[in-house]
């Protein structure tokens, strides 16, 4: 697989959404940085979306496994 450098991606959030991200990251072991928490939440959201879009039993099971794996990674996040 080809290595691709990370890209800079800036975003403005409503204060309420930033507060929700901060609340979420306080529940994660080892309090990840806000940027790390946002990346984890984006990954979780994409995995959840893929799960909801899965077609057929095999796709559903694979999507469920991927979602559960992503949830596990988010719960054990230790930062970058």
NUNUNU-397365 format. One line per field, with one value per atom (N, C-alpha, C): residue in one letter; atom name; x, y, z. Coordinates in steps of 0.001 Angstrom, whole numbers, plus 524288, in hexadecimal, padded with zeros to 5 digits. Each point is the difference from the previous one (the first is absolute). Example, Ala and Ser with C-alpha at 12.3 -4.5 7.8 and 13.67 -1.06 7.14 Angstrom:
BEGIN
code a / a / a / s / s / s
site N / CA / C / N / CA / C
east 83386 / 7FC86 / 80384 / 7FEA2 / 80334 / 7FCFE
north 7E9C6 / 804A6 / 804B0 / 8041A / 804A6 / 80442
up 81E78 / 80000 / 80000 / 7FD30 / 8003C / 802DA
// end
This chain:
BEGIN
code x / x / x / x / x / x / x / x / x / x / x / x / x / x / x / x / x / x / x / x / x / x / x / x / x / x / x / x / x / x / x / x / x / x / x / x / x / x / x / x / x / x / x / x / x / x / x / x / x / x / x / x / x / x / x / x / x / x / x / x / x / x / x / x / x / x / x / x / x / x / x / x / x / x / x / x / x / x / x / x / x / x / x / x / x / x / x / x / x / x / x / x / x / x / x / x / x / x / x / x / x / x / x / x / x / x / x / x / x / x / x / x / x / x / x / x / x / x / x / x / x / x / x / x / x / x / x / x / x / x / x / x / x / x / x / x / x / x / x / x / x / x / x / x / x / x / x / x / x / x / x / x / x / x / x / x / x / x / x / x / x / x / x / x / x / x / x / x / x / x / x / x / x / x / x / x / x / x / x / x / x / x / x / x / x / x / x / x / x / x / x / x / x / x / x / x / x / x / x / x / x / x / x / x / x / x / x / x / x / x / x / x / x / x / x / x / x / x / x / x / x / x / x / x / x / x / x / x / x / x / x / x / x / x / x / x / x / x / x / x
site N / CA / C / N / CA / C / N / CA / C / N / CA / C / N / CA / C / N / CA / C / N / CA / C / N / CA / C / N / CA / C / N / CA / C / N / CA / C / N / CA / C / N / CA / C / N / CA / C / N / CA / C / N / CA / C / N / CA / C / N / CA / C / N / CA / C / N / CA / C / N / CA / C / N / CA / C / N / CA / C / N / CA / C / N / CA / C / N / CA / C / N / CA / C / N / CA / C / N / CA / C / N / CA / C / N / CA / C / N / CA / C / N / CA / C / N / CA / C / N / CA / C / N / CA / C / N / CA / C / N / CA / C / N / CA / C / N / CA / C / N / CA / C / N / CA / C / N / CA / C / N / CA / C / N / CA / C / N / CA / C / N / CA / C / N / CA / C / N / CA / C / N / CA / C / N / CA / C / N / CA / C / N / CA / C / N / CA / C / N / CA / C / N / CA / C / N / CA / C / N / CA / C / N / CA / C / N / CA / C / N / CA / C / N / CA / C / N / CA / C / N / CA / C / N / CA / C / N / CA / C / N / CA / C / N / CA / C / N / CA / C / N / CA / C / N / CA / C / N / CA / C / N / CA / C / N / CA / C / N / CA / C / N / CA / C / N / CA / C / N / CA / C / N / CA / C / N / CA / C
east 8034D / 7FCB3 / 80384 / 7FEAC / 802F6 / 7FF21 / 80450 / 7FF91 / 7FE11 / 7FC42 / 7FE04 / 8008D / 80247 / 800A2 / 7FAB1 / 7FF84 / 7FB18 / 7FF23 / 7FB1D / 7FEBE / 7FDE7 / 8009D / 7FDDA / 7FA43 / 7FCAC / 7FA62 / 7FDE5 / 7FEC1 / 7FE03 / 7FA13 / 7FDAB / 7FA53 / 7FE5D / 7FBE5 / 7FDB0 / 7FB34 / 7FF78 / 7FBA7 / 7FCD0 / 7FAF3 / 7FCEA / 80216 / 7FFC3 / 8020A / 7FD88 / 7FAFE / 7FD48 / 8024F / 8016F / 80250 / 80577 / 802FA / 8052C / 7FF78 / 7FC0C / 7FF0A / 7FECD / 7FCF8 / 7FEA5 / 804D9 / 80373 / 804ED / 80347 / 80058 / 802F8 / 7FDAA / 7FADA / 7FD6F / 80165 / 7FFEB / 8013A / 8059E / 80399 / 8057C / 80150 / 7FD11 / 800DD / 7FE87 / 7FC96 / 7FE6D / 803BF / 803BD / 803BB / 804D0 / 80213 / 804C5 / 8045F / 802FD / 8049C / 7FEB1 / 7FB7F / 7FE4F / 802EE / 7FE03 / 8029B / 7FF90 / 8038B / 7FFBA / 7FADF / 7FE45 / 7FB14 / 8002D / 8045A / 80073 / 7FFB5 / 80291 / 7FFD2 / 7FA72 / 7FD51 / 7FA99 / 7FC90 / 800BB / 7FCE4 / 80103 / 804F7 / 80139 / 7FD62 / 80033 / 7FD8C / 7FA1D / 7FD92 / 7FA5A / 7FE89 / 8032F / 7FF04 / 8005B / 8040B / 8008E / 7FB4A / 7FE45 / 7FB64 / 7FB28 / 7FF54 / 7FB84 / 80005 / 80495 / 80064 / 7FEFD / 80206 / 7FF06 / 7FA38 / 7FD81 / 7FA68 / 7FCD7 / 8017C / 7FD40 / 80085 / 804BA / 800DC / 7FC9A / 7FF98 / 7FCC1 / 7FA50 / 7FE03 / 7FA83 / 7FEF8 / 80413 / 7FF5D / 80115 / 801B3 / 8016E / 7FB58 / 8011A / 7FC03 / 80123 / 7FC2D / 8009B / 80297 / 7FF6A / 801DF / 805E9 / 802F4 / 805B0 / 8020A / 7FDF7 / 801AE / 7FEA8 / 7FB6C / 7FE53 / 803A2 / 80168 / 8037A / 8056B / 80203 / 8051E / 7FFD5 / 7FBE5 / 7FF76 / 7FF7D / 7FD22 / 7FF67 / 80546 / 80312 / 8052D / 80380 / 7FFDC / 80332 / 7FE4F / 7FAEB / 7FDFE / 801A8 / 7FF74 / 80190 / 805DA / 80323 / 805A9 / 80142 / 7FD58 / 800E5 / 7FE5B / 7FBAE / 7FE4F / 80414 / 80220 / 80411 / 804D4 / 80196 / 80489 / 7FEEC / 7FB55 / 7FEA9 / 8001F / 7FE2E / 7FFDC / 80572 / 803BB / 80542 / 803BD / 7FDE6 / 80343 / 803D2 / 804C1 / 8040F / 8025B / 7FD4D / 80216 / 802E5 / 802D9 / 802FA / 804A7
north 7FB71 / 8048F / 804DA / 803B0 / 804DA / 8037B / 80235 / 80397 / 80546 / 80222 / 80541 / 80352 / 80483 / 80396 / 801E6 / 800DC / 80242 / 8056C / 80164 / 80531 / 80353 / 80501 / 803A0 / 800D5 / 7FF90 / 80078 / 8033B / 804C7 / 80371 / 8002B / 80099 / 8001F / 8038F / 802D1 / 80320 / 7FD0E / 7FFCB / 7FD2D / 803A9 / 7FF11 / 802D3 / 7FE90 / 803A8 / 7FF13 / 7FB2C / 7FF2D / 7FB7B / 7FAD8 / 7FFC0 / 7FB38 / 7FF32 / 8042D / 7FF97 / 7FE17 / 801DF / 7FE2D / 7FA2C / 7FE2D / 7FA67 / 7FCAF / 801FC / 7FD3F / 7FFC6 / 80465 / 80011 / 7FC48 / 7FFBE / 7FC51 / 7FA6A / 7FEC9 / 7FABC / 7FE92 / 80399 / 7FEAA / 7FF5C / 80288 / 7FF42 / 7FA78 / 7FD74 / 7FAA2 / 7FBED / 801B0 / 7FC6A / 7FFA9 / 7FB3C / 7FF90 / 8037A / 80258 / 80324 / 804F9 / 80245 / 804F5 / 80180 / 7FE55 / 8015B / 805D8 / 801F2 / 80570 / 800D3 / 804CC / 80132 / 7FE3E / 800F0 / 7FE64 / 7FA12 / 7FD3B / 7FA48 / 7FE1F / 80267 / 7FE8B / 800EE / 8045E / 80122 / 7FBF1 / 7FE7C / 7FBF3 / 7FADC / 7FE84 / 7FB17 / 80027 / 80467 / 80076 / 7FFE0 / 80244 / 7FFB2 / 7FA59 / 7FD2E / 7FA74 / 7FCDD / 80104 / 7FD43 / 80137 / 804EB / 80189 / 7FD62 / 7FFBF / 7FD73 / 7FA22 / 7FD92 / 7FA69 / 7FEFE / 8036A / 7FF61 / 800BA / 803C8 / 800DD / 7FB33 / 7FDDE / 7FB55 / 7FB80 / 7FF91 / 7FBEB / 800AB / 804C8 / 800E6 / 7FF33 / 8005E / 7FF78 / 7FA76 / 7FC80 / 7FAB0 / 7FD31 / 7FD45 / 7FD04 / 7FA2F / 7FD0C / 7FA5B / 7FE5A / 7FB0F / 7FDF4 / 8003A / 7FEA2 / 8000D / 8058B / 803B2 / 80569 / 80217 / 7FE99 / 801D3 / 7FDFB / 7FB04 / 7FDBF / 80280 / 800D6 / 80278 / 805A5 / 802DC / 80567 / 8003B / 7FC3F / 7FFD2 / 7FEFA / 7FC69 / 7FEDE / 804CA / 802C0 / 804B7 / 80440 / 8009E / 803E7 / 7FEA9 / 7FB1B / 7FE68 / 800B0 / 7FED8 / 800C7 / 805C5 / 80357 / 805A8 / 801F9 / 7FE0B / 80171 / 7FE60 / 7FB5A / 7FE2C / 80367 / 8018A / 80372 / 8054A / 801FC / 80519 / 7FFBD / 7FBA8 / 7FF8F / 7FF84 / 7FDF6 / 7FF4C / 8041E / 80436 / 80422 / 8021A / 80096 / 8021E / 804FA / 8026D / 804A9 / 7FE7D / 803C2 / 7FF02 / 7FC96
up 80000 / 80000 / 80000 / 7FCDB / 7FF85 / 804C5 / 80205 / 80468 / 7FE08 / 802A9 / 7FECD / 804D8 / 7FF56 / 80468 / 801E1 / 8050E / 801FF / 7FDAD / 7FF5E / 7FE07 / 80477 / 7FF7B / 803D9 / 7FEA8 / 803EA / 7FF42 / 80483 / 7FEF5 / 8041B / 7FFC5 / 80490 / 8004B / 80482 / 7FF35 / 80437 / 801EB / 80525 / 8025C / 8036E / 8004D / 803E7 / 80575 / 80398 / 80549 / 8027E / 7FEF4 / 80250 / 7FE0F / 7FB08 / 7FDE7 / 8023E / 80087 / 80272 / 805A3 / 802B9 / 8055A / 80012 / 7FC36 / 7FFBF / 7FEE7 / 7FCA6 / 7FEF0 / 804F8 / 802CA / 804E5 / 80404 / 80056 / 8038F / 7FE8C / 7FAE8 / 7FE2B / 80151 / 7FEEE / 800D6 / 805C7 / 8037E / 8059D / 801BC / 7FD09 / 8013D / 7FDD3 / 7FCB7 / 7FD91 / 80379 / 800C5 / 80329 / 7FDD8 / 80360 / 7FEAE / 7FCF6 / 800D3 / 7FDB8 / 7FB01 / 7FB79 / 7FB1A / 7FEDF / 7FCD0 / 7FE42 / 7FD10 / 7FFC1 / 7FD55 / 7FA44 / 7FD51 / 7FA80 / 7FF79 / 8038C / 7FFF1 / 800F4 / 803BA / 80124 / 7FB32 / 7FD62 / 7FB52 / 7FBC4 / 7FF3A / 7FC14 / 8016D / 804FF / 801B5 / 7FF11 / 8014A / 7FF3F / 7FA3C / 7FCAD / 7FA5D / 7FE34 / 801C1 / 7FE9B / 801DE / 804D1 / 8020C / 7FCC6 / 7FE9E / 7FCD5 / 7FAB1 / 7FD8E / 7FAE0 / 80069 / 8042E / 800CB / 800FE / 80315 / 8010C / 7FB06 / 7FCD1 / 7FB11 / 7FC78 / 7FFAE / 7FCCF / 801FF / 80526 / 8024D / 7FE5C / 80020 / 7FEA0 / 7FA37 / 7FCC5 / 7FA63 / 7FE04 / 80375 / 7FE6C / 7FD8D / 7FBCC / 7FD31 / 800A3 / 80168 / 80068 / 80514 / 80138 / 804FC / 80086 / 7FBDC / 8004C / 800AD / 7FCEE / 8008C / 8055F / 801FC / 8051C / 80441 / 7FFBD / 803ED / 7FFBD / 7FB4B / 7FF74 / 801EC / 7FE98 / 801B8 / 805F6 / 8023A / 805B1 / 80296 / 7FDE0 / 80228 / 7FFC1 / 7FB92 / 7FF6A / 803CD / 800B7 / 803A5 / 80595 / 80185 / 8053F / 800DB / 7FC07 / 8006C / 800BA / 7FD0B / 80072 / 8055F / 80207 / 80545 / 80406 / 7FF59 / 80396 / 7FFCD / 7FB50 / 7FF84 / 8028B / 7FF5F / 8024A / 805F1 / 8023B / 805B5 / 80250 / 7FD05 / 80204 / 7FDE7 / 7FDC4 / 7FDB4 / 80414 / 7FE5F / 80374 / 7FDC0 / 7FC2F / 7FD7B / 7FB10 / 7FDC4 / 7FB24 / 800E9
// end
